[in-house]
């Protein structure tokens, strides 16, 4: 009997080790892996709206407060790689399948007109968003300063897998032909500027940030 118990415990330990190893391998396959239920983020209290980073508790300020986004359960197969010729520095960037074809069509149409849009970021898990904060905090920035420009983990539209940041994702983008082209053509491909200048949500203006909503008048003309 004792031998059976020992054997059972041994098998369980081996199984746990194998599972941990497989999980570790899996997470390395994906640049911004769809794992967003980070234990510390799960501690985010709905009422108080706080986020815990490096054991430090931060209160979510306006305009983010009250606007937490919940992403559906994603699987690796839900995402597709954006062709690297259209990404900044050839980075491997993923977007949700539903938005992929429209984005590629948009990028190709721009290219035909001599506008070479580059994607700097698309899908970002809560865990990935949190790593951005960790990096910036480590550089001495304060949480209050960071949230003036970057959405807190759980509040970024990038968690939905349909949002895209074009390069450069900063104020210089507003002066580029890329920005003008997107304003004139983005909607044809189902993309909308989420936070336009003077937006009613009172979020900071992000001319580089576009989200695929699929809503447009000329959706059937994709790729023209
Ligand atoms: Zn963005």
Boltz pocket constraint, residues with backbone or C-beta under 6 A from the ligand:
constraints:
  - pocket:
      binder: B
      contacts: [[A, 158], [A, 163], [A, 164], [A, 165], [A, 208], [A, 209], [A, 210]]
      max_distance: 6.0
